[in-house]
Amino acid sequence: MSVLQGRANATKMAVMSSRAFDRAARNDAARNDAARNDAARNDQVDWSKLDADAYVADNYRTLRDDDQDVIRRAAAFFAAAAAQAGPETTAQWRAVDVGTGSNLYPAFAMLPFARSVHLLEYSRTSVSWLRRQRERGFDPMWDTFLDEFRNTVEYKTHFEQCDARTEFRKKAKIQRASVFKLKKANWDLGTMFFSACSLSTSTDEFALAVRKFVEALRPGAPFVAAFMLNSGGYQVGDHWFPAVVIREADVAAALSGIAARFDVQAIDTTTPMRPGVGMALATGYAG
């Protein structure tokens, strides 16, 4: 179940000529068509070939404008939910990020509001990467993402009082696990970023992953989930990995009946990761 979503390097995209951009669009379309024709379920993919370092280099070496928007929205939502619950309650919350991959900022979103943050990932290479980031202190490039959280006052206050690397080392609990085998009603706060949409080409598996994630939260638990829209797959190093083509309506449909007070919004960007590929963010509460 790798839960990653491949994303084109923003700097390279910025310097593309219009002709090169069009050529990239045609190539992406051809690969996506091939991915749709060669459907891959989650258990048919060799996730051990996913290069976590290459994925980070392609997607998180710099802070993109769409990730920036996701961080701002997630921070505002979690800060409001935590304020409503109260500090005595949040001090006991156990948080989970499902399908962490090699993306740390969902964990950052929950650090101020939980006593532990469980990072669940299926790919062995990504699990190893996460453990290195925890034990040696996460790489300096992630400081830019943390700084974006500090634009929300609750995070600014928290990280002024707590060293983020020390807290991450203390709170992060890393485990190899499948989204399809999560214990129900087990966590109080949750995130799932670019995961359910990028573990296979199956719409059924996408909907099942969303349901398993929400059902893993206690009733009323706040969550934030991010999705890639209109992606048919993604390249990491020398290997191509599957994704399912979804839109905002598919996300809303997957959440209907299992989540309460949820909202799905498109994320705007001036530099799309790939032509025609976008993001959506869902916030809500487990039903």
C-alpha positions in Angstrom: 0.0 0.0 0.0 2.4 2.7 -0.6 0.6 5.8 0.1 2.7 8.2 -1.8 1.7 10.4 -4.7 4.3 11.2 -7.2 4.7 14.9 -7.9 6.9 16.7 -10.5 9.7 18.9 -9.3 8.3 22.5 -9.1 11.6 24.1 -10.1 11.8 22.0 -13.3 8.2 22.8 -14.1 8.9 26.5 -13.7 11.7 26.6 -16.3 9.9 24.5 -18.9 9.2 26.1 -22.2 5.7 26.0 -23.4 6.7 23.4 -26.0 8.4 21.2 -23.4 5.4 21.6 -21.1 3.1 20.4 -23.9 5.4 17.5 -24.6 5.3 16.6 -20.9 1.5 16.8 -20.9 1.4 14.3 -23.9 3.8 12.0 -22.2 1.8 12.1 -18.9 -1.4 11.4 -20.8 0.1 8.4 -22.6 1.4 7.0 -19.3 -1.9 7.6 -17.6 -3.7 5.9 -20.4 -1.4 2.9 -20.1 -1.9 2.8 -16.4 -5.7 2.8 -16.9 -5.4 0.0 -19.5 -3.0 -2.0 -17.3 -5.0 -1.9 -14.0 -3.0 -2.6 -10.9 -4.4 -3.5 -7.6 -2.5 -2.7 -4.4 -1.2 -6.3 -3.8 0.1 -6.5 -7.4 2.6 -3.7 -6.9 6.2 -4.2 -5.7 6.3 -1.4 -3.1 9.9 -2.4 -2.1 11.0 -0.6 -5.3 9.8 2.8 -4.1 12.8 5.0 -3.5 11.9 7.2 -0.6 14.9 9.6 -1.0 14.1 10.1 -4.7 10.4 10.8 -3.8 11.5 13.5 -1.3 13.9 15.0 -3.8 11.1 15.2 -6.4 8.3 16.5 -4.2 9.5 18.2 -1.0 12.9 19.7 -1.6 11.1 23.1 -1.7 7.8 24.2 -0.3 5.2 24.3 -3.1 2.3 26.8 -3.2 -0.2 23.9 -3.1 1.4 22.3 -0.1 1.5 25.7 1.5 -2.2 26.0 1.1 -2.8 22.5 2.5 -0.7 23.3 5.6 -2.6 26.5 6.2 -6.0 24.9 5.9 -5.0 21.8 8.0 -3.5 24.0 10.7 -6.6 26.2 11.0 -8.9 23.1 11.1 -6.9 21.2 13.8 -6.4 24.3 15.9 -10.1 25.0 15.9 -10.9 21.4 16.7 -8.4 21.3 19.5 -9.7 24.5 21.0 -13.2 23.1 21.1 -12.0 19.9 22.7 -9.8 21.7 25.3 -6.2 21.1 26.4 -6.9 18.5 29.0 -8.6 16.3 26.3 -6.0 16.9 23.6 -3.2 16.0 26.0 -4.5 12.5 25.9 -5.1 12.2 22.2 -3.4 9.5 20.2 -2.9 10.6 16.6 -2.4 8.6 13.4 -1.1 9.4 10.0 -2.0 6.6 7.6 0.3 6.1 4.6 3.0 8.5 5.7 5.4 7.6 3.0 8.3 10.1 3.1 6.1 13.1 4.0 6.5 14.6 7.5 4.2 17.6 7.4 1.0 15.7 8.3 2.8 14.6 11.5 3.8 18.2 12.2 0.1 19.1 11.9 -0.7 16.9 14.8 2.3 17.2 17.1 0.8 20.1 19.2 -2.4 18.3 19.9 -1.5 14.7 20.8 0.6 12.7 23.2 1.7 10.3 20.5 1.6 10.4 16.7 1.6 6.9 15.0 3.0 6.9 11.5 1.7 3.9 9.6 3.3 3.0 6.3 3.4 -0.2 4.1 6.5 0.4 2.0 9.6 -1.0 3.8 11.8 1.6 2.2 9.6 4.4 3.4 9.5 2.9 6.9 13.3 2.8 7.0 13.4 6.4 5.8 11.0 7.5 8.6 13.0 5.8 11.3 16.1 7.5 10.1 14.4 10.9 10.2 13.2 10.3 13.7 16.4 8.9 15.2 18.9 11.4 13.7 16.6 14.4 13.6 14.6 15.2 10.5 16.4 16.9 7.6 16.8 20.7 7.6 14.5 21.1 4.5 11.5 20.3 6.6 12.1 23.4 8.7 10.4 25.4 5.8 7.3 23.3 6.3 7.4 23.8 10.0 7.7 27.6 9.5 4.5 27.5 7.5 2.7 26.0 10.4 4.0 28.7 12.7 1.9 31.2 10.8 -1.0 29.8 12.8 -0.8 31.2 16.3 -1.4 27.9 18.1 1.5 26.3 16.3 3.7 29.3 16.8 3.1 29.2 20.5 3.6 25.5 20.7 6.9 25.3 18.8 8.3 28.3 20.7 7.9 26.1 23.8 8.9 22.8 22.3 11.8 21.8 20.1 10.2 20.2 17.0 12.9 17.6 16.5 12.9 16.5 20.1 9.1 16.3 20.1 9.1 14.3 16.9 11.6 11.9 18.2 9.6 11.5 21.4 6.0 11.3 20.0 6.5 9.5 16.6 5.7 5.8 16.7 6.6 4.3 13.3 5.0 1.0 12.2 4.7 -1.0 9.0 1.0 -1.4 8.4 -1.7 -1.7 5.7 -4.6 0.8 5.5 -6.8 -2.2 4.8 -6.0 -3.8 8.2 -6.5 -0.9 10.7 -8.1 -1.5 14.0 -11.4 0.3 14.3 -12.1 3.3 16.6 -8.5 3.3 17.8 -7.3 7.0 17.4 -8.4 10.4 18.4 -7.0 12.5 15.6 -6.0 11.6 12.1 -4.4 12.4 8.7 -4.1 10.6 5.4 -2.2 12.5 2.7 -2.0 11.4 -0.9 -2.5 7.8 0.1 -5.9 6.3 -0.7 -5.6 7.8 -4.3 -2.2 6.4 -5.0 -2.1 2.8 -3.9 -3.7 1.2 -7.0 -5.8 2.1 -10.0 -8.9 0.7 -8.4 -11.8 3.0 -7.5 -13.0 0.3 -5.1 -9.7 0.2 -3.3 -9.7 3.9 -3.1 -13.1 4.0 -1.4 -12.2 1.1 0.9 -9.0 2.9 2.0 -11.0 6.1 2.8 -13.5 4.0 4.8 -10.8 2.1 6.7 -9.1 5.3 7.6 -12.2 7.1 8.9 -13.3 3.9 10.7 -9.9 3.7 12.5 -10.8 7.0 14.3 -13.0 7.2 17.3 -16.4 8.7 16.6 -16.1 12.5 16.5 -12.4 12.5 15.9 -11.2 15.3 13.7 -9.3 14.4 10.5 -7.6 16.0 7.5 -7.1 14.0 4.3 -5.4 15.1 1.1 -5.9 13.6 -2.4 -4.3 13.9 -5.8 -6.9 14.6 -8.5 -6.9 13.3 -12.0 -3.6 11.4 -11.6 -3.2 8.1 -13.4 0.2 7.2 -11.8 3.5 8.6 -10.8 7.2 8.1 -11.5 9.7 7.6 -8.6 13.3 7.0 -9.9 13.2 4.3 -12.5 9.8 2.9 -11.5 6.2 3.8 -12.3 3.5 3.4 -9.6 -0.2 3.3 -10.0 -2.8 5.9 -8.9 -6.6 6.1 -9.4 -8.2 8.9 -11.4 -10.5 10.7 -9.1 -12.1 14.1 -8.7 -13.6 16.1 -5.8 -17.0 14.4 -6.2 -15.3 11.0 -5.7 -13.8 12.1 -2.4 -17.1 13.4 -1.2 -18.8 10.2 -2.2 -16.2 8.1 -0.3 -16.7 10.2 2.8 -20.5 10.2 2.7 -22.1 8.0 5.4 -18.9 7.5 7.4 -17.8 11.1 8.2 -19.7 14.1 9.7 -19.5 17.8 9.0 -16.9 17.1 6.3 -15.8 19.6 3.6 -13.9 18.9 0.4 -12.1 21.8 -1.3 -9.8 22.0 -4.3 -6.3 23.4 -3.7 -5.3 26.1 -6.0 -1.8 26.3 -7.5 0.0 28.3 -10.2 2.5 25.5 -10.8 0.6 22.1 -11.2 2.7 19.1 -10.3 1.9 17.7 -13.7 -0.4 19.0 -16.4 -4.1 18.4 -15.4 -3.2 17.0 -12.0 -4.4 18.8 -8.9 -5.1 18.4 -5.2 -8.1 18.3 -2.9 -8.3 18.6 0.9 -11.0 17.0 3.0 -11.6 18.0 6.7 -14.2 16.6 8.9 -15.0 14.3 11.9 -15.3 10.6 12.0 -19.0 9.4 12.1 
